[in-house]
Amino acid sequence: MKGARKASSAFGFAFLTLAFFLFLFYGNVAVGVAFLVLGVVFVVNGNAHRSQTGKAASK
């Protein structure tokens, strides 16, 4: 599970970075926003898994 969480967060940050470069070099707002949203979803997904396992471990 830990690997999947890290991968999800890593994917998210990769998408956010990609979105930033798309904004910077192409000025393609639609594509940039799409990647930005995907990145946020992946990062939040990774963090959600982390908090769930933290709660389970504390019990």
N, CA, C and O atoms as a Tripos MOL2 file, in Angstrom:
@<TRIPOS>MOLECULE
protein
  236   235    59     0     0
PROTEIN
NO_CHARGES

@<TRIPOS>ATOM
      1 N           0.8310   -1.2200    0.0000 N.3       1 MET1
      2 CA          0.0000    0.0000    0.0000 C.3       1 MET1
      3 C           0.8620    1.2650    0.0000 C.2       1 MET1
      4 O           0.5300    2.2550   -0.6530 O.2       1 MET1
      5 N           1.9820    1.2180    0.7480 N.am      2 LYS2
      6 CA          2.8220    2.4160    0.8210 C.3       2 LYS2
      7 C           3.3200    2.8220   -0.5620 C.2       2 LYS2
      8 O           3.3370    4.0040   -0.9070 O.2       2 LYS2
      9 N           3.7290    1.8180   -1.3570 N.am      3 GLY3
     10 CA          4.2250    2.1030   -2.6970 C.3       3 GLY3
     11 C           3.1650    2.7700   -3.5600 C.2       3 GLY3
     12 O           3.4600    3.7050   -4.3040 O.2       3 GLY3
     13 N           1.9340    2.2910   -3.4610 N.am      4 ALA4
     14 CA          0.8370    2.8510   -4.2580 C.3       4 ALA4
     15 C           0.5730    4.3100   -3.8750 C.2       4 ALA4
     16 O           0.3370    5.1560   -4.7380 O.2       4 ALA4
     17 N           0.6160    4.5910   -2.5620 N.am      5 ARG5
     18 CA          0.4120    5.9640   -2.0990 C.3       5 ARG5
     19 C           1.4940    6.8920   -2.6420 C.2       5 ARG5
     20 O           1.2110    7.9720   -3.1610 O.2       5 ARG5
     21 N           2.7400    6.4410   -2.5080 N.am      6 LYS6
     22 CA          3.8510    7.2720   -2.9820 C.3       6 LYS6
     23 C           3.7480    7.4840   -4.4820 C.2       6 LYS6
     24 O           3.9900    8.5850   -4.9750 O.2       6 LYS6
     25 N           3.3900    6.4350   -5.2080 N.am      7 ALA7
     26 CA          3.2490    6.5340   -6.6630 C.3       7 ALA7
     27 C           2.1530    7.5300   -7.0210 C.2       7 ALA7
     28 O           2.3110    8.3230   -7.9500 O.2       7 ALA7
     29 N           1.0450    7.4910   -6.2890 N.am      8 SER8
     30 CA         -0.0680    8.3960   -6.5500 C.3       8 SER8
     31 C           0.3540    9.8500   -6.3450 C.2       8 SER8
     32 O           0.0520   10.7160   -7.1660 O.2       8 SER8
     33 N           1.0530   10.1060   -5.2460 N.am      9 SER9
     34 CA          1.5270   11.4590   -4.9750 C.3       9 SER9
     35 C           2.5560   11.8880   -6.0110 C.2       9 SER9
     36 O           2.5450   13.0280   -6.4750 O.2       9 SER9
     37 N           3.4390   10.9740   -6.3680 N.am     10 ALA10
     38 CA          4.4690   11.2760   -7.3700 C.3      10 ALA10
     39 C           3.8230   11.5960   -8.7140 C.2      10 ALA10
     40 O           4.2240   12.5400   -9.3940 O.2      10 ALA10
     41 N           2.8240   10.8070   -9.0890 N.am     11 PHE11
     42 CA          2.0710   11.0800  -10.3170 C.3      11 PHE11
     43 C           1.4490   12.4690  -10.2580 C.2      11 PHE11
     44 O           1.5070   13.2330  -11.2220 O.2      11 PHE11
     45 N           0.8590   12.7780   -9.1240 N.am     12 GLY12
     46 CA          0.2150   14.0800   -8.9480 C.3      12 GLY12
     47 C           1.1880   15.2180   -9.1450 C.2      12 GLY12
     48 O           0.8950   16.1740   -9.8640 O.2      12 GLY12
     49 N           2.3560   15.1240   -8.5060 N.am     13 PHE13
     50 CA          3.3510   16.1910   -8.6330 C.3      13 PHE13
     51 C           3.8980   16.2590  -10.0530 C.2      13 PHE13
     52 O           4.2020   17.3410  -10.5540 O.2      13 PHE13
     53 N           4.0240   15.0950  -10.7060 N.am     14 ALA14
     54 CA          4.4700   15.0750  -12.1040 C.3      14 ALA14
     55 C           3.4600   15.8060  -12.9900 C.2      14 ALA14
     56 O           3.8420   16.5930  -13.8560 O.2      14 ALA14
     57 N           2.1730   15.5440  -12.7690 N.am     15 PHE15
     58 CA          1.1280   16.2160  -13.5460 C.3      15 PHE15
     59 C           1.1280   17.7210  -13.2910 C.2      15 PHE15
     60 O           0.9630   18.5120  -14.2200 O.2      15 PHE15
     61 N           1.3170   18.1170  -12.0180 N.am     16 LEU16
     62 CA          1.3590   19.5380  -11.6790 C.3      16 LEU16
     63 C           2.5420   20.2170  -12.3690 C.2      16 LEU16
     64 O           2.4170   21.3240  -12.8920 O.2      16 LEU16
     65 N           3.6880   19.5400  -12.3620 N.am     17 THR17
     66 CA          4.8870   20.0770  -13.0250 C.3      17 THR17
     67 C           4.6470   20.1930  -14.5210 C.2      17 THR17
     68 O           4.9950   21.1980  -15.1410 O.2      17 THR17
     69 N           4.0470   19.1530  -15.0950 N.am     18 LEU18
     70 CA          3.7400   19.1480  -16.5230 C.3      18 LEU18
     71 C           2.7940   20.2950  -16.8690 C.2      18 LEU18
     72 O           2.9770   20.9820  -17.8750 O.2      18 LEU18
     73 N           1.7830   20.4950  -16.0280 N.am     19 ALA19
     74 CA          0.8220   21.5820  -16.2390 C.3      19 ALA19
     75 C           1.5420   22.9290  -16.2270 C.2      19 ALA19
     76 O           1.2640   23.7980  -17.0530 O.2      19 ALA19
     77 N           2.4650   23.0930  -15.2870 N.am     20 PHE20
     78 CA          3.2170   24.3410  -15.1690 C.3      20 PHE20
     79 C           4.0190   24.6110  -16.4480 C.2      20 PHE20
     80 O           4.0230   25.7290  -16.9620 O.2      20 PHE20
     81 N           4.7020   23.5680  -16.9550 N.am     21 PHE21
     82 CA          5.5000   23.7490  -18.1680 C.3      21 PHE21
     83 C           4.6220   24.0000  -19.3960 C.2      21 PHE21
     84 O           4.9940   24.7670  -20.2840 O.2      21 PHE21
     85 N           3.4530   23.3490  -19.4410 N.am     22 LEU22
     86 CA          2.5290   23.5870  -20.5590 C.3      22 LEU22
     87 C           2.0580   25.0360  -20.5570 C.2      22 LEU22
     88 O           1.9980   25.6810  -21.6040 O.2      22 LEU22
     89 N           1.7220   25.5430  -19.3660 N.am     23 PHE23
     90 CA          1.3500   26.9610  -19.2400 C.3      23 PHE23
     91 C           2.4890   27.8470  -19.7450 C.2      23 PHE23
     92 O           2.2850   28.7740  -20.5290 O.2      23 PHE23
     93 N           3.6940   27.5280  -19.2700 N.am     24 LEU24
     94 CA          4.8620   28.3750  -19.5070 C.3      24 LEU24
     95 C           5.2300   28.4140  -20.9870 C.2      24 LEU24
     96 O           5.4100   29.4890  -21.5600 O.2      24 LEU24
     97 N           5.3420   27.2320  -21.6040 N.am     25 PHE25
     98 CA          5.8920   27.1690  -22.9570 C.3      25 PHE25
     99 C           4.8380   27.2930  -24.0480 C.2      25 PHE25
    100 O           5.0870   27.9090  -25.0840 O.2      25 PHE25
    101 N           3.6640   26.7120  -23.8240 N.am     26 TYR26
    102 CA          2.6590   26.7010  -24.8830 C.3      26 TYR26
    103 C           1.5490   27.7130  -24.6540 C.2      26 TYR26
    104 O           0.8740   28.1190  -25.6000 O.2      26 TYR26
    105 N           1.3520   28.1230  -23.4070 N.am     27 GLY27
    106 CA          0.2610   29.0360  -23.1070 C.3      27 GLY27
    107 C          -1.0890   28.3910  -23.3640 C.2      27 GLY27
    108 O          -2.0920   29.0740  -23.5690 O.2      27 GLY27
    109 N          -1.0980   27.0530  -23.3510 N.am     28 ASN28
    110 CA         -2.3380   26.3170  -23.6170 C.3      28 ASN28
    111 C          -3.0880   26.1330  -22.2980 C.2      28 ASN28
    112 O          -2.8440   25.1850  -21.5520 O.2      28 ASN28
    113 N          -3.9990   27.0560  -22.0330 N.am     29 VAL29
    114 CA         -4.6690   27.0980  -20.7360 C.3      29 VAL29
    115 C          -5.5310   25.8580  -20.5140 C.2      29 VAL29
    116 O          -5.5170   25.2860  -19.4240 O.2      29 VAL29
    117 N          -6.2790   25.4360  -21.5300 N.am     30 ALA30
    118 CA         -7.1920   24.2950  -21.3780 C.3      30 ALA30
    119 C          -6.4210   23.0310  -20.9940 C.2      30 ALA30
    120 O          -6.8070   22.3260  -20.0620 O.2      30 ALA30
    121 N          -5.3370   22.7480  -21.7090 N.am     31 VAL31
    122 CA         -4.5310   21.5570  -21.4260 C.3      31 VAL31
    123 C          -3.8520   21.7010  -20.0650 C.2      31 VAL31
    124 O          -3.7900   20.7470  -19.2900 O.2      31 VAL31
    125 N          -3.3450   22.9050  -19.7800 N.am     32 GLY32
    126 CA         -2.7010   23.1600  -18.4970 C.3      32 GLY32
    127 C          -3.6440   22.9220  -17.3320 C.2      32 GLY32
    128 O          -3.2740   22.2850  -16.3460 O.2      32 GLY32
    129 N          -4.8660   23.4340  -17.4430 N.am     33 VAL33
    130 CA         -5.8690   23.2650  -16.3830 C.3      33 VAL33
    131 C          -6.2310   21.7940  -16.2270 C.2      33 VAL33
    132 O          -6.3900   21.3100  -15.1060 O.2      33 VAL33
    133 N          -6.3620   21.0830  -17.3350 N.am     34 ALA34
    134 CA         -6.6880   19.6540  -17.2780 C.3      34 ALA34
    135 C          -5.6190   18.8890  -16.4980 C.2      34 ALA34
    136 O          -5.9380   18.0790  -15.6280 O.2      34 ALA34
    137 N          -4.3490   19.1530  -16.8150 N.am     35 PHE35
    138 CA         -3.2580   18.4760  -16.1150 C.3      35 PHE35
    139 C          -3.1800   18.9190  -14.6550 C.2      35 PHE35
    140 O          -2.8630   18.1200  -13.7740 O.2      35 PHE35
    141 N          -3.4710   20.1920  -14.4050 N.am     36 LEU36
    142 CA         -3.4770   20.7300  -13.0410 C.3      36 LEU36
    143 C          -4.5120   19.9860  -12.1900 C.2      36 LEU36
    144 O          -4.2310   19.5820  -11.0620 O.2      36 LEU36
    145 N          -5.7150   19.8150  -12.7530 N.am     37 VAL37
    146 CA         -6.7890   19.1100  -12.0370 C.3      37 VAL37
    147 C          -6.3920   17.6560  -11.7880 C.2      37 VAL37
    148 O          -6.5830   17.1370  -10.6880 O.2      37 VAL37
    149 N          -5.8380   16.9980  -12.8150 N.am     38 LEU38
    150 CA         -5.3910   15.6130  -12.6520 C.3      38 LEU38
    151 C          -4.3370   15.5090  -11.5550 C.2      38 LEU38
    152 O          -4.3750   14.6010  -10.7250 O.2      38 LEU38
    153 N          -3.3940   16.4530  -11.5620 N.am     39 GLY39
    154 CA         -2.3370   16.4620  -10.5530 C.3      39 GLY39
    155 C          -2.8990   16.6000   -9.1520 C.2      39 GLY39
    156 O          -2.5060   15.8720   -8.2400 O.2      39 GLY39
    157 N          -3.8250   17.5430   -8.9850 N.am     40 VAL40
    158 CA         -4.4470   17.7690   -7.6690 C.3      40 VAL40
    159 C          -5.1910   16.5150   -7.2220 C.2      40 VAL40
    160 O          -5.1150   16.1240   -6.0570 O.2      40 VAL40
    161 N          -5.9090   15.8880   -8.1500 N.am     41 VAL41
    162 CA         -6.6670   14.6720   -7.8200 C.3      41 VAL41
    163 C          -5.7200   13.5750   -7.3300 C.2      41 VAL41
    164 O          -5.9950   12.9090   -6.3320 O.2      41 VAL41
    165 N          -4.5960   13.3930   -8.0430 N.am     42 PHE42
    166 CA         -3.6430   12.3530   -7.6520 C.3      42 PHE42
    167 C          -3.0250   12.6470   -6.2880 C.2      42 PHE42
    168 O          -2.8890   11.7460   -5.4610 O.2      42 PHE42
    169 N          -2.6510   13.8970   -6.0510 N.am     43 VAL43
    170 CA         -2.0270   14.2730   -4.7730 C.3      43 VAL43
    171 C          -3.0170   14.0950   -3.6250 C.2      43 VAL43
    172 O          -2.6730   13.5410   -2.5810 O.2      43 VAL43
    173 N          -4.2550   14.5710   -3.8260 N.am     44 VAL44
    174 CA         -5.2880   14.4390   -2.7900 C.3      44 VAL44
    175 C          -5.5850   12.9700   -2.5360 C.2      44 VAL44
    176 O          -5.7660   12.5600   -1.3900 O.2      44 VAL44
    177 N          -5.6350   12.1800   -3.5970 N.am     45 ASN45
    178 CA         -5.8760   10.7430   -3.4810 C.3      45 ASN45
    179 C          -4.7810   10.0990   -2.6370 C.2      45 ASN45
    180 O          -5.0760    9.3000   -1.7480 O.2      45 ASN45
    181 N          -3.5360   10.4350   -2.9020 N.am     46 GLY46
    182 CA         -2.4150    9.9010   -2.1270 C.3      46 GLY46
    183 C          -2.4960   10.3110   -0.6690 C.2      46 GLY46
    184 O          -2.2450    9.4990    0.2210 O.2      46 GLY46
    185 N          -2.8450   11.5710   -0.4160 N.am     47 ASN47
    186 CA         -2.9510   12.0740    0.9560 C.3      47 ASN47
    187 C          -4.1300   11.4390    1.6910 C.2      47 ASN47
    188 O          -4.0420   11.1630    2.8880 O.2      47 ASN47
    189 N          -5.2300   11.2090    0.9760 N.am     48 ALA48
    190 CA         -6.4100   10.5830    1.5810 C.3      48 ALA48
    191 C          -6.0650    9.1700    2.0430 C.2      48 ALA48
    192 O          -6.4420    8.7630    3.1420 O.2      48 ALA48
    193 N          -5.3490    8.4250    1.2050 N.am     49 HIS49
    194 CA         -4.9350    7.0740    1.5780 C.3      49 HIS49
    195 C          -4.0330    7.1120    2.8100 C.2      49 HIS49
    196 O          -4.1420    6.2770    3.7080 O.2      49 HIS49
    197 N          -3.1480    8.0970    2.8310 N.am     50 ARG50
    198 CA         -2.1950    8.2210    3.9430 C.3      50 ARG50
    199 C          -2.9470    8.4610    5.2570 C.2      50 ARG50
    200 O          -2.6320    7.8400    6.2710 O.2      50 ARG50
    201 N          -3.9450    9.3630    5.2430 N.am     51 SER51
    202 CA         -4.6710    9.6930    6.4680 C.3      51 SER51
    203 C          -5.5270    8.5080    6.9170 C.2      51 SER51
    204 O          -5.6830    8.2860    8.1170 O.2      51 SER51
    205 N          -6.0800    7.7480    5.9790 N.am     52 GLN52
    206 CA         -6.8920    6.5840    6.3300 C.3      52 GLN52
    207 C          -6.0400    5.5210    7.0180 C.2      52 GLN52
    208 O          -6.4430    4.9540    8.0340 O.2      52 GLN52
    209 N          -4.8650    5.2560    6.4610 N.am     53 THR53
    210 CA         -4.0040    4.2310    7.0530 C.3      53 THR53
    211 C          -3.4830    4.7000    8.4030 C.2      53 THR53
    212 O          -3.2770    3.8840    9.3010 O.2      53 THR53
    213 N          -3.2650    6.0110    8.5600 N.am     54 GLY54
    214 CA         -2.8300    6.5640    9.8370 C.3      54 GLY54
    215 C          -3.8690    6.3340   10.9200 C.2      54 GLY54
    216 O          -3.5340    5.9660   12.0460 O.2      54 GLY54
    217 N          -5.1300    6.5510   10.5750 N.am     55 LYS55
    218 CA         -6.2220    6.3460   11.5260 C.3      55 LYS55
    219 C          -6.3350    4.8610   11.8940 C.2      55 LYS55
    220 O          -6.5300    4.5120   13.0580 O.2      55 LYS55
    221 N          -6.2100    4.0040   10.8910 N.am     56 ALA56
    222 CA         -6.3160    2.5600   11.1260 C.3      56 ALA56
    223 C          -5.1740    2.0900   12.0240 C.2      56 ALA56
    224 O          -5.3780    1.2560   12.9070 O.2      56 ALA56
    225 N          -3.9830    2.6190   11.8020 N.am     57 ALA57
    226 CA         -2.8130    2.1990   12.5790 C.3      57 ALA57
    227 C          -2.9310    2.6640   14.0320 C.2      57 ALA57
    228 O          -2.5000    1.9570   14.9430 O.2      57 ALA57
    229 N          -3.5120    3.8460   14.2550 N.am     58 SER58
    230 CA         -3.6230    4.3820   15.6170 C.3      58 SER58
    231 C          -4.6180    3.5780   16.4500 C.2      58 SER58
    232 O          -4.4930    3.5180   17.6730 O.2      58 SER58
    233 N          -5.6010    2.9620   15.8040 N.am     59 LYS59
    234 CA         -6.5660    2.1060   16.5220 C.3      59 LYS59
    235 C          -5.8860    0.7900   16.8210 C.2      59 LYS59
    236 O          -6.4940   -0.0970   17.4190 O.2      59 LYS59
@<TRIPOS>BOND
     1     1     2 1
     2     2     3 1
     3     3     4 2
     4     3     5 am
     5     5     6 1
     6     6     7 1
     7     7     8 2
     8     7     9 am
     9     9    10 1
    10    10    11 1
    11    11    12 2
    12    11    13 am
    13    13    14 1
    14    14    15 1
    15    15    16 2
    16    15    17 am
    17    17    18 1
    18    18    19 1
    19    19    20 2
    20    19    21 am
    21    21    22 1
    22    22    23 1
    23    23    24 2
    24    23    25 am
    25    25    26 1
    26    26    27 1
    27    27    28 2
    28    27    29 am
    29    29    30 1
    30    30    31 1
    31    31    32 2
    32    31    33 am
    33    33    34 1
    34    34    35 1
    35    35    36 2
    36    35    37 am
    37    37    38 1
    38    38    39 1
    39    39    40 2
    40    39    41 am
    41    41    42 1
    42    42    43 1
    43    43    44 2
    44    43    45 am
    45    45    46 1
    46    46    47 1
    47    47    48 2
    48    47    49 am
    49    49    50 1
    50    50    51 1
    51    51    52 2
    52    51    53 am
    53    53    54 1
    54    54    55 1
    55    55    56 2
    56    55    57 am
    57    57    58 1
    58    58    59 1
    59    59    60 2
    60    59    61 am
    61    61    62 1
    62    62    63 1
    63    63    64 2
    64    63    65 am
    65    65    66 1
    66    66    67 1
    67    67    68 2
    68    67    69 am
    69    69    70 1
    70    70    71 1
    71    71    72 2
    72    71    73 am
    73    73    74 1
    74    74    75 1
    75    75    76 2
    76    75    77 am
    77    77    78 1
    78    78    79 1
    79    79    80 2
    80    79    81 am
    81    81    82 1
    82    82    83 1
    83    83    84 2
    84    83    85 am
    85    85    86 1
    86    86    87 1
    87    87    88 2
    88    87    89 am
    89    89    90 1
    90    90    91 1
    91    91    92 2
    92    91    93 am
    93    93    94 1
    94    94    95 1
    95    95    96 2
    96    95    97 am
    97    97    98 1
    98    98    99 1
    99    99   100 2
   100    99   101 am
   101   101   102 1
   102   102   103 1
   103   103   104 2
   104   103   105 am
   105   105   106 1
   106   106   107 1
   107   107   108 2
   108   107   109 am
   109   109   110 1
   110   110   111 1
   111   111   112 2
   112   111   113 am
   113   113   114 1
   114   114   115 1
   115   115   116 2
   116   115   117 am
   117   117   118 1
   118   118   119 1
   119   119   120 2
   120   119   121 am
   121   121   122 1
   122   122   123 1
   123   123   124 2
   124   123   125 am
   125   125   126 1
   126   126   127 1
   127   127   128 2
   128   127   129 am
   129   129   130 1
   130   130   131 1
   131   131   132 2
   132   131   133 am
   133   133   134 1
   134   134   135 1
   135   135   136 2
   136   135   137 am
   137   137   138 1
   138   138   139 1
   139   139   140 2
   140   139   141 am
   141   141   142 1
   142   142   143 1
   143   143   144 2
   144   143   145 am
   145   145   146 1
   146   146   147 1
   147   147   148 2
   148   147   149 am
   149   149   150 1
   150   150   151 1
   151   151   152 2
   152   151   153 am
   153   153   154 1
   154   154   155 1
   155   155   156 2
   156   155   157 am
   157   157   158 1
   158   158   159 1
   159   159   160 2
   160   159   161 am
   161   161   162 1
   162   162   163 1
   163   163   164 2
   164   163   165 am
   165   165   166 1
   166   166   167 1
   167   167   168 2
   168   167   169 am
   169   169   170 1
   170   170   171 1
   171   171   172 2
   172   171   173 am
   173   173   174 1
   174   174   175 1
   175   175   176 2
   176   175   177 am
   177   177   178 1
   178   178   179 1
   179   179   180 2
   180   179   181 am
   181   181   182 1
   182   182   183 1
   183   183   184 2
   184   183   185 am
   185   185   186 1
   186   186   187 1
   187   187   188 2
   188   187   189 am
   189   189   190 1
   190   190   191 1
   191   191   192 2
   192   191   193 am
   193   193   194 1
   194   194   195 1
   195   195   196 2
   196   195   197 am
   197   197   198 1
   198   198   199 1
   199   199   200 2
   200   199   201 am
   201   201   202 1
   202   202   203 1
   203   203   204 2
   204   203   205 am
   205   205   206 1
   206   206   207 1
   207   207   208 2
   208   207   209 am
   209   209   210 1
   210   210   211 1
   211   211   212 2
   212   211   213 am
   213   213   214 1
   214   214   215 1
   215   215   216 2
   216   215   217 am
   217   217   218 1
   218   218   219 1
   219   219   220 2
   220   219   221 am
   221   221   222 1
   222   222   223 1
   223   223   224 2
   224   223   225 am
   225   225   226 1
   226   226   227 1
   227   227   228 2
   228   227   229 am
   229   229   230 1
   230   230   231 1
   231   231   232 2
   232   231   233 am
   233   233   234 1
   234   234   235 1
   235   235   236 2
@<TRIPOS>SUBSTRUCTURE
     1 MET1         2 RESIDUE 1 A MET
     2 LYS2         6 RESIDUE 1 A LYS
     3 GLY3        10 RESIDUE 1 A GLY
     4 ALA4        14 RESIDUE 1 A ALA
     5 ARG5        18 RESIDUE 1 A ARG
     6 LYS6        22 RESIDUE 1 A LYS
     7 ALA7        26 RESIDUE 1 A ALA
     8 SER8        30 RESIDUE 1 A SER
     9 SER9        34 RESIDUE 1 A SER
    10 ALA10       38 RESIDUE 1 A ALA
    11 PHE11       42 RESIDUE 1 A PHE
    12 GLY12       46 RESIDUE 1 A GLY
    13 PHE13       50 RESIDUE 1 A PHE
    14 ALA14       54 RESIDUE 1 A ALA
    15 PHE15       58 RESIDUE 1 A PHE
    16 LEU16       62 RESIDUE 1 A LEU
    17 THR17       66 RESIDUE 1 A THR
    18 LEU18       70 RESIDUE 1 A LEU
    19 ALA19       74 RESIDUE 1 A ALA
    20 PHE20       78 RESIDUE 1 A PHE
    21 PHE21       82 RESIDUE 1 A PHE
    22 LEU22       86 RESIDUE 1 A LEU
    23 PHE23       90 RESIDUE 1 A PHE
    24 LEU24       94 RESIDUE 1 A LEU
    25 PHE25       98 RESIDUE 1 A PHE
    26 TYR26      102 RESIDUE 1 A TYR
    27 GLY27      106 RESIDUE 1 A GLY
    28 ASN28      110 RESIDUE 1 A ASN
    29 VAL29      114 RESIDUE 1 A VAL
    30 ALA30      118 RESIDUE 1 A ALA
    31 VAL31      122 RESIDUE 1 A VAL
    32 GLY32      126 RESIDUE 1 A GLY
    33 VAL33      130 RESIDUE 1 A VAL
    34 ALA34      134 RESIDUE 1 A ALA
    35 PHE35      138 RESIDUE 1 A PHE
    36 LEU36      142 RESIDUE 1 A LEU
    37 VAL37      146 RESIDUE 1 A VAL
    38 LEU38      150 RESIDUE 1 A LEU
    39 GLY39      154 RESIDUE 1 A GLY
    40 VAL40      158 RESIDUE 1 A VAL
    41 VAL41      162 RESIDUE 1 A VAL
    42 PHE42      166 RESIDUE 1 A PHE
    43 VAL43      170 RESIDUE 1 A VAL
    44 VAL44      174 RESIDUE 1 A VAL
    45 ASN45      178 RESIDUE 1 A ASN
    46 GLY46      182 RESIDUE 1 A GLY
    47 ASN47      186 RESIDUE 1 A ASN
    48 ALA48      190 RESIDUE 1 A ALA
    49 HIS49      194 RESIDUE 1 A HIS
    50 ARG50      198 RESIDUE 1 A ARG
    51 SER51      202 RESIDUE 1 A SER
    52 GLN52      206 RESIDUE 1 A GLN
    53 THR53      210 RESIDUE 1 A THR
    54 GLY54      214 RESIDUE 1 A GLY
    55 LYS55      218 RESIDUE 1 A LYS
    56 ALA56      222 RESIDUE 1 A ALA
    57 ALA57      226 RESIDUE 1 A ALA
    58 SER58      230 RESIDUE 1 A SER
    59 LYS59      234 RESIDUE 1 A LYS
